[in-house]
Structure formats: structure tokens, C-alpha cells
């Protein structure tokens, strides 16, 4: 991911999938699994925030059916 560029939901989901695959490795150390878990939880939080933003925008649809900026 490039610096200064925010990941989209699809990218975040892919990154979470990659983290899960790494955590499934039977030879992973406990310390590494905790670090991956923490990283995954941060990405899940970002996903949740992005979804909340979209939901809020959808609730601000005007009577004409256009999306109003807030």
C-alpha cells in the first residue's frame, strides 16, 4: 500500500485474508500471532469506520434522490 493512500474496503478485506492465512501457519510463534491479531483488528476497525461513513451518506439522500455532501 502506498503511503498517504487510504485502502478501500476490498483492499482491507484482502489484507485481512492475508493475515488470517499467516495466522493459520502451524509454525507461527505466539508473539507473531499476537502481532498479526492486533494488525487484523486495526484493519477490521477501519472497515467498520468506512462502512459507517457510507451508511451515514446514504441516510443523507435528499428528496430528489441525490447524495448531499455534509
C-alpha positions in Angstrom: 0.0 0.0 0.0 1.4 3.4 -1.0 1.9 5.9 1.8 -0.8 8.6 2.0 -3.3 6.4 0.2 -6.2 5.0 2.2 -7.1 1.4 1.5 -10.5 0.7 0.1 -12.8 -1.9 1.6 -11.8 -4.5 -0.9 -8.1 -4.0 -0.2 -8.7 -4.1 3.5 -10.6 -7.4 3.2 -7.8 -8.8 1.2 -5.2 -7.7 3.7 -7.3 -9.3 6.5 -7.5 -12.6 4.5 -3.7 -12.5 4.1 -3.3 -12.0 7.9 -5.6 -14.9 8.6 -3.7 -17.2 6.2 -0.4 -16.3 8.0 -2.0 -17.0 11.4 -3.1 -20.4 10.2 0.6 -21.5 9.8 1.2 -24.1 12.4 4.8 -22.9 12.9 3.9 -19.3 13.7 5.2 -18.0 17.1 2.9 -16.9 19.8 4.4 -13.4 19.7 4.0 -13.2 15.9 0.4 -14.4 16.1 -0.5 -11.6 18.6 1.1 -9.0 16.4 -0.9 -10.3 13.4 -4.1 -10.4 15.5 -3.5 -6.7 16.6 -2.9 -5.7 13.0 -6.1 -7.6 11.8 -8.2 -5.9 14.5 -7.0 -2.5 13.4 -7.9 -3.2 9.8 -11.4 -4.5 10.9 -11.9 -1.3 12.8 -11.0 0.7 9.7 -13.5 -1.4 7.7 -16.2 -0.7 10.2 -15.5 3.0 10.1 -15.7 3.0 6.3 -19.0 1.2 6.3 -20.3 3.6 8.9 -19.3 6.5 6.7 -21.2 5.0 3.7 -24.3 4.3 5.8 -24.3 8.0 7.1 -24.0 9.3 3.5 -26.9 7.0 2.4 -29.1 8.4 5.2 -28.5 12.0 3.8 -30.1 11.4 0.5 -32.2 14.3 -0.5 -35.8 14.2 -1.7 -34.5 14.5 -5.3 -32.6 11.2 -4.8 -29.2 12.8 -4.9 -26.5 12.4 -2.3 -25.9 15.5 -0.3 -22.4 16.4 0.9 -22.0 17.1 4.5 
